[in-house]
Amino acid sequence: MEILKKSKPIGSLKEGDSFFINGKEMKVDKQFLFQDHGNTKEMVIEIFNPESNREYQIRYFDDQVESSIEIYELLEDFQYTRREPKNVGW
């Protein structure tokens, strides 16, 4: 996955900010600490697509964003499925 554009550090994203997956604009709902591993923090950003009402999670480790970022889509059965987008940006 290629990171196309970074308007600010990913850790600074907050509610209402834009996040792009394959060129489609999504909106950040919230960001939170998922798990503190001592020397690194596992973070989650919840985003949604206002056009389709689909929800996603962006998961990453704060000390290795470029190599650890993963995208998950929330399905109707309340399970997250990993997606492999070509590019993301924020």
MARDREN-84987 format. One line per 2 residues: their letters; for each residue x, y, z of N, C-alpha, C, O, CB. Coordinates in Angstrom, 2 decimals. Glycine has a CB too. Example, Ala and Ser with C-alpha at 12.3 -4.5 7.8 and 13.67 -1.06 7.14 Angstrom:
REM MARDREN-84987
AS) 13.19 -5.69 7.80 12.30 -4.50 7.80 13.20 -3.30 7.80 14.24 -3.32 8.46 11.31 -4.47 9.05; 12.85 -2.25 7.08 13.67 -1.06 7.14 12.90 0.03 7.87 13.41 1.14 8.04 14.08 -0.60 5.72 $
This chain:
REM MARDREN-84987
ME) 0.85 -1.17 0.00 0.00 0.00 0.00 0.89 1.23 0.00 1.89 1.30 0.72 -0.96 0.00 1.21; 0.52 2.18 -0.80 1.27 3.42 -0.92 0.56 4.52 -0.13 -0.66 4.66 -0.20 1.44 3.82 -2.41 $
IL) 1.33 5.29 0.61 0.78 6.46 1.30 1.04 7.66 0.39 2.18 8.06 0.17 1.43 6.67 2.74; -0.05 8.23 -0.15 0.06 9.28 -1.15 0.32 10.66 -0.56 1.15 11.41 -1.07 -1.17 9.31 -1.96 $
KK) -0.39 10.99 0.48 -0.33 12.36 0.98 -0.50 12.34 2.49 -1.36 11.63 3.02 -1.42 13.26 0.32; 0.32 13.13 3.17 0.18 13.29 4.62 0.08 14.78 4.90 1.06 15.51 4.76 1.38 12.63 5.40 $
SK) -1.11 15.23 5.30 -1.29 16.65 5.57 -0.76 17.04 6.96 -0.47 18.20 7.22 -2.76 17.03 5.46; -0.65 16.04 7.83 -0.12 16.23 9.18 0.20 14.86 9.75 -0.17 13.85 9.15 -1.14 17.01 10.11 $
PI) 0.87 14.79 10.89 1.15 13.48 11.47 -0.15 12.71 11.73 -1.14 13.29 12.18 1.94 13.63 12.79; -0.14 11.41 11.45 -1.35 10.60 11.59 -1.89 10.66 13.02 -3.11 10.60 13.21 -1.07 9.14 11.20 $
GS) -1.03 10.77 13.99 -1.47 10.84 15.39 -2.25 12.10 15.71 -2.89 12.18 16.76 -0.28 10.75 16.29; -2.20 13.09 14.82 -2.92 14.35 15.03 -4.32 14.35 14.43 -5.07 15.31 14.62 -2.14 15.49 14.45 $
LK) -4.70 13.29 13.72 -6.03 13.24 13.12 -7.10 13.22 14.20 -6.98 12.52 15.20 -6.17 12.02 12.20; -8.15 14.00 13.96 -9.25 14.07 14.93 -10.58 14.07 14.20 -10.63 14.09 12.97 -9.12 15.34 15.82 $
EG) -11.65 14.05 14.96 -13.00 14.00 14.41 -13.22 15.07 13.34 -12.92 16.24 13.54 -14.03 14.16 15.52; -13.75 14.62 12.20 -14.06 15.53 11.10 -12.96 15.66 10.07 -13.21 16.16 8.97 -14.37 16.87 11.65 $
DS) -11.73 15.23 10.39 -10.64 15.29 9.42 -10.90 14.30 8.29 -11.65 13.34 8.45 -9.28 14.98 10.10; -10.27 14.55 7.16 -10.42 13.69 6.00 -9.35 12.60 5.97 -8.20 12.83 6.35 -10.36 14.51 4.71 $
FF) -9.76 11.41 5.52 -8.85 10.29 5.30 -9.26 9.70 3.96 -10.45 9.49 3.72 -8.92 9.21 6.48; -8.31 9.43 3.09 -8.61 8.95 1.74 -8.16 7.51 1.56 -7.03 7.16 1.90 -7.93 9.85 0.70 $
IN) -9.04 6.68 1.03 -8.72 5.30 0.68 -9.03 5.14 -0.80 -10.17 5.30 -1.23 -9.54 4.26 1.56; -8.00 4.82 -1.58 -8.13 4.69 -3.03 -8.82 5.91 -3.65 -9.63 5.78 -4.56 -8.92 3.43 -3.38 $
GK) -8.48 7.08 -3.14 -9.01 8.33 -3.67 -10.38 8.73 -3.15 -10.84 9.84 -3.44 -9.08 8.24 -5.12; -11.04 7.87 -2.39 -12.36 8.20 -1.85 -12.20 8.86 -0.48 -11.48 8.37 0.38 -13.26 6.93 -1.74 $
EM) -12.89 9.98 -0.31 -12.79 10.72 0.95 -13.67 10.11 2.02 -14.87 9.90 1.82 -13.15 12.17 0.73; -13.07 9.84 3.15 -13.77 9.35 4.33 -13.60 10.42 5.42 -12.80 11.34 5.27 -13.20 7.94 4.81 $
KV) -14.34 10.29 6.49 -14.25 11.23 7.61 -13.83 10.49 8.87 -14.31 9.40 9.17 -15.59 11.96 7.83; -12.92 11.10 9.61 -12.47 10.53 10.88 -13.57 10.71 11.92 -14.11 11.80 12.08 -11.14 11.20 11.35 $
DK) -13.88 9.64 12.61 -14.84 9.68 13.71 -14.09 9.90 15.02 -14.41 10.81 15.78 -15.68 8.38 13.77; -13.08 9.04 15.28 -12.26 9.21 16.49 -10.99 8.40 16.35 -10.87 7.52 15.50 -13.04 8.78 17.76 $
QF) -10.04 8.73 17.21 -8.77 8.00 17.27 -8.51 7.68 18.73 -8.77 8.50 19.61 -7.59 8.84 16.65; -8.01 6.48 18.99 -7.76 6.10 20.37 -6.63 5.08 20.48 -6.26 4.43 19.50 -9.03 5.54 21.00 $
LF) -6.09 4.98 21.68 -5.07 4.00 22.00 -5.74 2.64 22.12 -6.65 2.46 22.92 -4.30 4.37 23.30; -5.29 1.69 21.32 -5.83 0.33 21.38 -5.09 -0.49 22.42 -5.70 -1.15 23.26 -5.73 -0.36 20.00 $
QD) -3.75 -0.43 22.38 -2.96 -1.17 23.35 -1.59 -0.53 23.48 -0.95 -0.19 22.49 -2.84 -2.66 22.95; -1.13 -0.37 24.72 0.19 0.17 25.00 1.14 -1.01 25.19 0.97 -1.80 26.12 0.19 1.11 26.26 $
HG) 2.12 -1.12 24.32 3.08 -2.22 24.38 4.37 -1.80 25.07 5.39 -2.49 24.93 3.38 -2.74 22.98; 4.36 -0.70 25.79 5.55 -0.22 26.47 6.36 0.71 25.60 6.29 1.93 25.76 6.42 -1.39 26.90 $
NT) 7.13 0.16 24.65 7.96 1.00 23.79 7.23 1.46 22.52 7.77 2.26 21.76 9.21 0.25 23.40; 6.03 0.98 22.29 5.21 1.42 21.15 3.74 1.34 21.53 3.34 0.58 22.41 5.51 0.55 19.88 $
KE) 2.95 2.14 20.84 1.51 2.15 21.08 0.78 1.71 19.82 1.08 2.17 18.72 1.03 3.55 21.53; -0.18 0.81 20.01 -1.03 0.37 18.90 -2.25 1.28 18.89 -3.01 1.32 19.86 -1.43 -1.15 19.04 $
MV) -2.44 1.99 17.78 -3.48 3.00 17.68 -4.58 2.56 16.71 -4.34 1.76 15.80 -2.89 4.33 17.24; -5.78 3.09 16.92 -6.92 2.84 16.03 -7.57 4.17 15.67 -7.81 5.01 16.54 -7.96 1.86 16.69 $
IE) -7.85 4.34 14.38 -8.63 5.48 13.91 -9.90 4.90 13.31 -9.84 4.07 12.40 -7.83 6.37 12.85; -11.04 5.34 13.81 -12.31 4.91 13.23 -12.74 5.96 12.22 -12.79 7.15 12.53 -13.41 4.69 14.33 $
IF) -13.06 5.51 11.00 -13.49 6.42 9.94 -14.76 5.88 9.30 -15.11 4.72 9.49 -12.37 6.60 8.87; -15.44 6.73 8.56 -16.65 6.30 7.86 -16.74 7.00 6.52 -16.21 8.10 6.32 -17.92 6.58 8.70 $
NP) -17.42 6.34 5.59 -17.68 6.89 4.28 -19.08 7.49 4.33 -20.06 6.75 4.42 -17.55 5.80 3.15; -19.20 8.82 4.27 -20.53 9.44 4.37 -21.47 9.08 3.23 -22.69 9.17 3.39 -20.38 10.92 4.44 $
ES) -20.94 8.69 2.07 -21.78 8.34 0.93 -22.41 6.96 1.09 -23.58 6.76 0.75 -20.97 8.39 -0.35; -21.65 6.01 1.61 -22.15 4.63 1.70 -22.48 4.20 3.13 -23.03 3.12 3.35 -21.13 3.68 1.12 $
NR) -22.15 5.04 4.10 -22.32 4.73 5.53 -21.51 3.52 5.98 -21.82 2.92 7.01 -23.79 4.49 5.83; -20.48 3.16 5.22 -19.59 2.06 5.63 -18.57 2.59 6.64 -18.14 3.74 6.57 -18.87 1.43 4.40 $
EY) -18.21 1.71 7.56 -17.26 2.08 8.61 -15.98 1.28 8.48 -16.00 0.13 8.05 -17.87 1.88 10.00; -14.87 1.91 8.85 -13.55 1.31 8.73 -12.73 1.61 9.98 -13.02 2.53 10.73 -12.83 1.82 7.47 $
QI) -11.69 0.80 10.18 -10.69 1.07 11.19 -9.33 1.11 10.51 -9.01 0.27 9.67 -10.72 0.01 12.32; -8.55 2.11 10.89 -7.17 2.21 10.48 -6.37 1.83 11.72 -6.53 2.45 12.77 -6.79 3.66 9.94 $
RY) -5.53 0.82 11.61 -4.72 0.38 12.75 -3.25 0.56 12.41 -2.82 0.28 11.30 -5.03 -1.11 13.12; -2.49 1.05 13.38 -1.06 1.27 13.15 -0.32 1.33 14.48 -0.92 1.54 15.54 -0.83 2.56 12.35 $
FD) 1.00 1.14 14.41 1.87 1.33 15.56 2.50 2.71 15.43 3.00 3.06 14.36 2.95 0.21 15.66; 2.48 3.48 16.51 2.90 4.88 16.43 4.37 5.07 16.06 4.74 6.15 15.59 2.64 5.54 17.74 $
DQ) 5.21 4.07 16.26 6.63 4.24 15.93 7.00 3.65 14.57 8.16 3.69 14.18 7.47 3.59 17.00; 6.02 3.10 13.85 6.28 2.51 12.54 5.05 2.60 11.64 4.59 1.60 11.10 6.72 1.05 12.68 $
VE) 4.54 3.81 11.49 3.29 4.04 10.76 3.36 3.48 9.34 2.49 2.72 8.93 2.98 5.53 10.72; 4.38 3.85 8.59 4.48 3.48 7.17 4.42 1.96 6.96 3.79 1.50 6.00 5.77 4.03 6.57 $
SS) 5.06 1.20 7.83 5.14 -0.25 7.61 4.05 -1.03 8.35 3.88 -2.23 8.11 6.48 -0.75 8.04; 3.31 -0.37 9.24 2.34 -1.13 10.05 0.88 -0.79 9.77 0.00 -1.46 10.31 2.62 -0.90 11.49 $
IE) 0.61 0.21 8.98 -0.78 0.65 8.77 -1.59 -0.45 8.09 -1.17 -1.03 7.08 -0.82 1.94 7.93; -2.78 -0.73 8.66 -3.70 -1.73 8.12 -5.10 -1.14 8.10 -5.45 -0.32 8.95 -3.66 -3.04 8.97 $
IY) -5.89 -1.55 7.12 -7.26 -1.06 6.95 -8.23 -2.23 7.14 -8.04 -3.30 6.56 -7.44 -0.40 5.54; -9.26 -2.00 7.95 -10.29 -3.01 8.19 -11.66 -2.40 7.94 -11.91 -1.25 8.31 -10.21 -3.59 9.63 $
EL) -12.55 -3.16 7.31 -13.91 -2.71 7.05 -14.86 -3.45 7.99 -14.76 -4.66 8.16 -14.31 -2.95 5.57; -15.79 -2.71 8.59 -16.80 -3.30 9.46 -17.93 -3.83 8.57 -18.54 -3.08 7.82 -17.33 -2.27 10.50 $
LE) -18.19 -5.13 8.68 -19.24 -5.77 7.89 -20.56 -5.79 8.66 -20.59 -5.48 9.85 -18.84 -7.19 7.49; -21.63 -6.15 7.98 -22.96 -6.15 8.59 -23.08 -7.08 9.78 -23.92 -6.86 10.65 -23.98 -6.52 7.56 $
DF) -22.26 -8.11 9.84 -22.32 -9.04 10.97 -21.40 -8.61 12.12 -21.06 -9.42 12.98 -21.94 -10.45 10.50; -21.00 -7.35 12.12 -20.17 -6.74 13.17 -18.78 -7.37 13.29 -18.21 -7.42 14.38 -20.88 -6.85 14.49 $
QY) -18.27 -7.83 12.19 -16.90 -8.35 12.15 -16.08 -7.44 11.24 -16.59 -6.91 10.25 -16.86 -9.83 11.65; -14.80 -7.28 11.59 -13.90 -6.50 10.77 -13.15 -7.42 9.81 -12.64 -8.47 10.21 -12.91 -5.70 11.64 $
TR) -13.08 -7.01 8.54 -12.35 -7.75 7.52 -11.24 -6.85 6.98 -11.46 -5.69 6.64 -13.30 -8.21 6.37; -10.05 -7.41 6.90 -8.92 -6.64 6.41 -9.06 -6.37 4.92 -9.42 -7.26 4.15 -7.60 -7.37 6.70 $
RE) -8.77 -5.14 4.53 -8.80 -4.73 3.14 -7.38 -4.35 2.72 -6.56 -3.98 3.56 -9.78 -3.53 2.92; -7.10 -4.44 1.43 -5.78 -4.13 0.90 -5.91 -3.01 -0.15 -5.84 -3.27 -1.35 -5.13 -5.40 0.28 $
PK) -6.09 -1.78 0.29 -6.21 -0.68 -0.68 -4.88 -0.43 -1.38 -3.81 -0.80 -0.88 -6.69 0.62 0.02; -4.97 0.20 -2.55 -3.75 0.55 -3.29 -3.06 1.75 -2.67 -1.84 1.84 -2.67 -4.07 0.83 -4.76 $
NV) -3.86 2.69 -2.13 -3.24 3.86 -1.53 -4.15 4.49 -0.49 -5.37 4.32 -0.52 -2.87 4.89 -2.60; -3.54 5.22 0.41 -4.24 5.96 1.45 -3.58 7.33 1.58 -2.47 7.55 1.11 -4.23 5.19 2.81 $
GW) -4.28 8.22 2.22 -3.74 9.56 2.48 -4.59 10.26 3.53 -5.71 9.85 3.82 -3.69 10.40 1.19; -4.02 11.32 4.07 -4.75 12.10 5.07 -4.22 13.52 5.09 -4.70 14.35 5.86 -4.64 11.47 6.47 $
